[in-house]
Amino acid sequence: MDMTLLWVVALGAGVAGFVQGLAGFGFGLAAMAFWSWSLAPTLAVPLVVFGSLVGQLLGMRSLRRGFELRRSLPFLAGGVLGIPAGVWLLHYVEPAMFKLGVGLVLVVYCPAMLMAARLPRLAAGGRGADAAVGWLGGAMSGFGGLPGPAPTLWCTLRGWPKDSQRAVFQSFNLLMHAVTLAAYFASGLVTREALRLFLVVAPAMLAPTLAGVWLYDRCSDAAFRRVVLGLLAASGAVLVAGGLKSG
């Protein structure tokens, strides 16, 4: 296997692992900044899902502090129900337009929230609204491998403490990525080459992910909010660029 490719995969995994350790999400955003230039999408996507899952498992120590099953369950249940709907949409919606639409929302909304002195707090809807957001995240996972933006932004607007926010969207992403990776194995999308690169991704991201978790422990709620909204805005920019390129 090409040594240059191995270094690119390892570097992308290390940077992405740090981002996910700090924010609780964002592995794919950071990794694809490196991998999209060297790897075919059919290889890069399973690597992203695998790395995201490993990162979530490595960050479970921070998840335990704020995890409440009662708070997370509506998101998890809605997400599982949303995945089949997302897969079904693959037959009817152009992926480039989907990425462009989601990206534009994030690019416009998240910087506005970053500049706001105080975020609006959404208390309406209760657990039913949480389940609906989980369903949307599951549908986005099934359609485009994007489970994170909807529940992450929703938790931020709920105004929960950072540990509670992270526990919800990290447990959500953990389940979505596990289901997605299982589906990839079942459908044959995980090739022998992908399996070999899994052995590069996991060790390369170990220390950076733990370093990101260590730094997260020292973040204030305000700093964590800025990290989350900044990464969501960057994610939106990447999606817009990808949508325009594919279109």
C-alpha positions as CSV (number, residue, x, y, z in Angstrom):
1,M,0.0,0.0,0.0
2,D,1.2,3.5,-0.9
3,M,3.1,5.0,2.1
4,T,2.0,8.5,1.2
5,L,-1.6,7.4,1.4
6,L,-1.0,5.9,4.8
7,W,0.4,9.1,6.1
8,V,-2.5,11.1,4.7
9,V,-5.0,8.7,6.4
10,A,-3.1,8.8,9.7
11,L,-2.8,12.6,9.7
12,G,-6.5,13.1,8.9
13,A,-7.4,10.6,11.6
14,G,-5.2,12.4,14.2
15,V,-6.6,15.9,13.5
16,A,-10.2,14.6,13.3
17,G,-9.8,12.6,16.5
18,F,-8.7,15.8,18.3
19,V,-11.7,17.7,17.0
20,Q,-14.1,15.0,18.0
21,G,-12.5,14.6,21.4
22,L,-13.0,18.3,22.1
23,A,-16.4,18.9,20.6
24,G,-18.0,15.4,20.8
25,F,-18.6,15.4,17.0
26,G,-17.0,16.7,13.8
27,F,-14.7,13.7,12.9
28,G,-16.0,13.6,9.3
29,L,-15.7,17.3,8.8
30,A,-12.0,17.3,9.8
31,A,-11.0,14.0,8.2
32,M,-12.5,14.8,4.8
33,A,-10.4,17.9,4.6
34,F,-7.5,15.5,4.2
35,W,-9.1,12.4,2.7
36,S,-11.3,13.8,0.0
37,W,-8.2,14.6,-2.0
38,S,-6.7,11.1,-1.9
39,L,-9.5,8.6,-1.3
40,A,-12.5,7.6,-3.4
41,P,-15.8,8.4,-1.7
42,T,-16.6,4.6,-1.4
43,L,-13.5,4.2,0.7
44,A,-13.5,7.5,2.6
45,V,-17.1,7.2,3.9
46,P,-16.6,3.9,5.7
47,L,-13.4,5.3,7.2
48,V,-15.3,8.4,8.4
49,V,-18.0,6.3,10.0
50,F,-15.5,3.9,11.6
51,G,-13.4,6.8,12.9
52,S,-16.4,8.6,14.3
53,L,-17.5,5.5,16.1
54,V,-14.1,4.9,17.6
55,G,-13.9,8.6,18.7
56,Q,-17.3,8.3,20.4
57,L,-16.2,5.2,22.3
58,L,-13.0,6.9,23.4
59,G,-14.9,9.9,24.6
60,M,-17.5,8.0,26.6
61,R,-15.9,9.1,29.9
62,S,-17.2,12.6,29.3
63,L,-20.5,11.2,28.2
64,R,-21.1,9.5,31.5
65,R,-21.0,12.8,33.5
66,G,-24.1,14.3,31.9
67,F,-25.9,11.2,30.5
68,E,-29.6,10.9,31.5
69,L,-31.5,8.2,29.7
70,R,-34.8,10.1,30.0
71,R,-33.3,13.1,28.2
72,S,-31.5,11.1,25.5
73,L,-34.2,8.4,24.8
74,P,-36.5,10.6,22.6
75,F,-33.5,11.5,20.3
76,L,-32.3,7.9,20.1
77,A,-35.8,6.5,19.4
78,G,-36.5,9.1,16.8
79,G,-33.1,8.6,15.1
80,V,-33.6,4.8,14.7
81,L,-37.0,5.5,13.1
82,G,-35.6,8.2,10.9
83,I,-32.8,6.1,9.3
84,P,-35.1,4.0,7.0
85,A,-36.8,7.3,5.8
86,G,-33.4,8.7,4.9
87,V,-32.5,5.6,3.0
88,W,-35.9,5.8,1.1
89,L,-35.2,9.4,0.2
90,L,-32.0,8.4,-1.6
91,H,-34.3,7.2,-4.5
92,Y,-36.1,10.6,-4.8
93,V,-33.8,13.5,-3.7
94,E,-30.6,14.6,-5.4
95,P,-27.8,14.3,-2.8
96,A,-26.0,17.5,-4.0
97,M,-29.1,19.6,-3.4
98,F,-29.6,18.0,0.0
99,K,-26.0,18.9,1.0
100,L,-26.4,22.4,-0.4
101,G,-29.6,23.0,1.5
102,V,-28.3,21.8,4.9
103,G,-25.1,23.6,4.4
104,L,-26.7,26.9,3.6
105,V,-28.8,26.7,6.8
106,L,-25.7,26.1,8.9
107,V,-23.6,28.7,7.2
108,V,-26.3,31.4,7.7
109,Y,-27.6,30.4,11.1
110,C,-24.6,29.4,13.2
111,P,-22.5,32.5,12.6
112,A,-25.5,34.6,13.6
113,M,-25.8,32.6,16.8
114,L,-22.0,33.0,17.4
115,M,-22.4,36.8,17.2
116,A,-25.5,37.0,19.4
117,A,-24.9,38.1,22.9
118,R,-27.4,35.6,24.2
119,L,-28.8,32.5,22.4
120,P,-32.6,32.1,22.2
121,R,-33.7,29.2,24.4
122,L,-36.2,26.8,23.0
123,A,-38.3,25.2,25.7
124,A,-41.5,24.4,23.6
125,G,-42.3,21.0,22.4
126,G,-40.8,18.9,25.1
127,R,-39.8,15.3,24.5
128,G,-42.0,15.2,21.3
129,A,-39.9,17.9,19.7
130,D,-36.7,16.2,20.9
131,A,-37.9,13.0,19.2
132,A,-38.7,14.9,16.0
133,V,-35.2,16.3,15.9
134,G,-33.8,12.9,16.5
135,W,-35.9,11.6,13.6
136,L,-34.5,14.3,11.4
137,G,-31.0,13.4,12.4
138,G,-31.6,9.8,11.7
139,A,-33.1,10.6,8.3
140,M,-30.0,12.8,7.5
141,S,-27.8,9.9,8.6
142,G,-29.6,7.4,6.4
143,F,-29.6,9.7,3.4
144,G,-26.2,11.5,3.7
145,G,-24.3,10.2,6.7
146,L,-25.0,13.4,8.6
147,P,-26.6,12.5,11.9
148,G,-24.9,15.3,14.0
149,P,-26.1,18.8,12.8
150,A,-29.8,18.6,13.8
151,P,-29.5,17.3,17.4
152,T,-26.3,19.3,18.1
153,L,-27.8,22.6,17.1
154,W,-31.1,21.7,18.9
155,C,-29.2,20.9,22.1
156,T,-27.4,24.2,21.9
157,L,-30.6,26.1,21.5
158,R,-32.2,24.2,24.4
159,G,-29.6,25.9,26.7
160,W,-28.6,22.8,28.5
161,P,-25.2,22.7,30.3
162,K,-22.4,21.5,28.2
163,D,-22.2,18.0,29.8
164,S,-25.9,17.5,29.1
165,Q,-25.6,18.7,25.5
166,R,-22.6,16.5,24.8
167,A,-24.2,13.5,26.4
168,V,-27.3,13.7,24.2
169,F,-25.6,14.3,20.8
170,Q,-22.7,12.0,21.6
171,S,-24.9,9.1,22.5
172,F,-27.0,9.9,19.5
173,N,-24.1,9.9,17.1
174,L,-22.7,6.7,18.7
175,L,-25.9,4.8,18.0
176,M,-26.3,6.3,14.5
177,H,-22.7,5.4,13.5
178,A,-22.9,1.9,14.9
179,V,-26.1,1.2,12.9
180,T,-24.6,2.8,9.8
181,L,-21.4,0.8,10.1
182,A,-23.3,-2.4,10.6
183,A,-25.3,-1.6,7.5
184,Y,-22.1,-1.0,5.5
185,F,-20.7,-4.4,6.6
186,A,-24.0,-6.1,5.7
187,S,-24.1,-4.5,2.2
188,G,-20.4,-5.2,1.4
189,L,-19.3,-1.5,1.4
190,V,-16.5,-2.3,3.8
191,T,-13.8,-3.7,1.5
192,R,-10.5,-5.4,2.4
193,E,-8.7,-2.1,1.7
194,A,-11.0,-0.3,4.1
195,L,-10.4,-2.9,6.8
196,R,-6.6,-2.4,6.4
197,L,-7.0,1.3,6.7
198,F,-9.2,0.8,9.8
199,L,-5.9,-0.5,11.4
200,V,-4.3,2.9,10.5
201,V,-7.1,5.1,11.7
202,A,-7.7,3.6,15.1
203,P,-4.1,4.0,16.6
204,A,-3.5,7.3,14.8
205,M,-6.5,8.9,16.5
206,L,-6.1,7.5,20.0
207,A,-3.8,10.0,21.6
208,P,-5.3,13.1,19.8
209,T,-8.8,12.1,20.8
210,L,-7.9,11.7,24.4
211,A,-6.1,15.1,24.3
212,G,-9.3,16.6,22.9
213,V,-11.3,15.1,25.8
214,W,-8.8,16.4,28.3
215,L,-9.2,19.9,26.8
216,Y,-13.0,19.6,26.8
217,D,-12.9,19.1,30.6
218,R,-11.3,22.5,30.9
219,C,-13.8,24.4,28.7
220,S,-16.4,26.7,30.1
221,D,-20.0,26.4,28.8
222,A,-19.5,29.6,26.8
223,A,-16.3,28.3,25.2
224,F,-17.9,25.0,24.4
225,R,-20.8,26.8,22.7
226,R,-18.4,28.7,20.5
227,V,-16.6,25.5,19.6
228,V,-19.8,23.7,18.7
229,L,-21.3,26.6,16.6
230,G,-18.0,27.3,14.9
231,L,-17.7,23.6,13.9
232,L,-21.3,23.5,12.7
233,A,-20.7,26.7,10.6
234,A,-17.5,25.1,9.1
235,S,-19.4,21.9,8.4
236,G,-22.0,23.9,6.6
237,A,-19.4,25.6,4.4
238,V,-17.9,22.2,3.5
239,L,-21.4,20.9,2.6
240,V,-22.1,24.0,0.4
241,A,-18.8,23.5,-1.4
242,G,-19.5,19.8,-1.9
243,G,-23.1,20.5,-3.1
244,L,-22.0,23.1,-5.6
245,K,-19.1,20.8,-6.9
246,S,-21.5,17.8,-7.3
247,G,-24.1,20.0,-8.9
